[in-house]
Amino acid sequence: MTNSTQETRIDRIERYLEEFTKGMLELKESQLKTDAQQNRTDAQILELKESQLKTDAQILELKESQLKTDAQILGLKESQLKTDAQILELKESQLKTDAQQNRTDAQQNRTDGQILGLKEYHEQTEELLRETIKDFRVTQKALGDLGLVQGEVAEDLFYRNVKGLFSPLDLQFERIRRNVKVKGRGEYDIVADDKGRVLVIEVKNKLDRRMVDEFMQKKLPRFKILLPEYQDRKMLAGIGALVVKDDVGRYAEKAGLFVLTQSSDGGASLWNRKDFRPKEFA
């Protein structure tokens, strides 16, 4: 075998080694690019999952807020039968919201593990969240309007019945006023007076102890200051509500207040016991 033949084989082997080495380097570079792309994809998936967790938290907060709204609706049912139609409308709105949430849950199950599916779900969930917030605001407004209507109903009921309720107690009021306001400083729902006495009545939808305390501690002490024309009158006080639970009624009565409420036939009545003696306030 000649030297030229050996050199040719050596050259061929070296060329094969160079090509093999170059191929391995290219393969490693390609693998590095693939790993980098995979890392970016994993980061996107993680980011979408974190975003979804935030969205789920918002939906949970809305559900908790809706449960509080349901409790308000139940309380309003007890105090006013005429508002049943409005409460039913609010329930229908809640059912629609629940149906939307169920559709969202089903879609989430189908799109787990898929990047494109997660993106689509995220967009749809955001839209649902906006719609739910809109529905919730409508519900809040309806509850606020409902409370105003009931407040007017309660105030009108007791205003029209003051004379009839207190005449048997030898309290003959010559003048009865409602919504007596001192601009920017205070307002009293019903004020009834005769020559020597004045009766101040606070009106609520559903009575609780906090309302009694606030009336006694804040509004009554300021009455003669805001309305000095009653400075020389003996002052009596009462609190009226469409719904009065026994323990709250006793609490108000013990404080020396007349307690007015709605009778079983839809009229007005005095809740106090026969031996009740009203307190005279300064």
C-alpha positions, 0 to 999 in steps of 0.5 A: 500500500502506497503512502498516497493511498494511506494519506487519502484514507486519513484525509477521508477519516478526518473529513468524516470526523469534521462533518460528524463534529459539525453535525453534533454542534448543529444538533446541540444548537437546535436542541438549545433553541428547542429548550428555550422555546419550551421554556417560553411556552411553559412560562406562558402557561404559568402566566395564564394559570396565575391569571385564571386563579385571579379571575376565579378569586374575583368570581368567588368574591362576587358569589360571597357578595351575592349571598349577602344580597340574598340575605337582604332580600329575605329580610325585605320579604318579612317586612313588605308583601307588596315587594314580592314581585321585585324580589322574584325578578332579582331571583331570576337574575341570580338564576341567569348568573348561576347558569352563566357560571355553570357554562363557564365551568364546563368550558374550563374543563374542556380547555385544561392543559391547552394554551389556546384553550386557556386564552379563549377561556380567559377572554370569555371569563373576563366577559362573564365577570363584566356581565356579572358585575353589571347584573350585581350593580342592577341588583344593588340598585333594585334593593336600594329602590326597594328600601326607599319604597318600603321606608315611604310605606312605613312612614305614611302608615304611621303618620296617618295613624298617629291620632288614632293610636294615641287618642286612647292614651289621652294624647290629643295632638293638634298638629302632626308633621312628617319629614321635619328637616333642618337643612344640612343638620338633621331630619325627623320622620314624624313630629306631633305636638299639642300645647304642652307636649311634643312626640318625636317618632323615628320610622324604620323598615325592620327594627334592630337594637342599633337603630334604637341606640342611634335614635336615643343617643344621637337624634333625640338629644339634638331635637330641641337644639335644632328645633328651639320652638319646642324648648319648653315642651315635654318631649315623648318619643317613639320608634316605628317599624313594619317588622319588630321582633319581641326582644328588640321591642322590649329593648325599645320599650325599656328605654321609654319609647313608644313602639309602633308596628304593623298590625295583622290586618295591615294597619298600625298598632302600638306594640307596648304593654298596657302598663307601659309608662313613656319616658319624658326626655329633656 
